[in-house]
Amino acid sequence: MSEEDNIKQQLTEKFAFLSEKITVKRARRIFADIPLANFPEVFDYAVKQLKFSILAAITGLDEGATLGFIYHIARENGIVLNLHTSTVKDKQAIKTVTGYFPAADAYERELVDLFGAQVEGLPQGNRYPLPDGWPANQFPLRKDWNVEMLDKKEVNKNA
């Protein structure tokens, strides 16, 4: 049994609801689709028990009615576990992972600025990557956003 299959087995033994939600796409790449309510416990298990000690990235996705998030976490040996979860736009929050990975702060601020995600527990801080003068409720990576939505005079005034 490959190490990837072993990780998949450990996850499905611990979390039976993942039995049909985990795939090994290729060597060193595992993908799991996790319900939002179960995400914190699966993430905690992956980091603490399965030793995924590196946060490689967090990817935001506009999936139509929902916002999706893929947490790419890795082991020292190069195996990457991609944990996907999603929330209803403007209604549900994801929990911050800065308690595990302080550098997640930058990724989570990008999710807030670019997608309008709500990140519960994210420490106060500067906007990133959009400038402080960027208009409220303008999320440039959402599919329904377009540049005509911007009041350019307002952006230039605050820049």
Protein Blocks (a to p, Z undefined) as FASTA:
>chain_A
ZZklmmmmmmmmmmmmlmmmcccfbghiacddddfklmmmmmmmmmmmnopabdfbdcdd
dehjaccdddddddfkopacdddddddehkbccddfklmmmmlmmmmmmmmmmnopaceh
iacddddfbdfklcehiafkbfkbcfklpcfklmmmmZZ
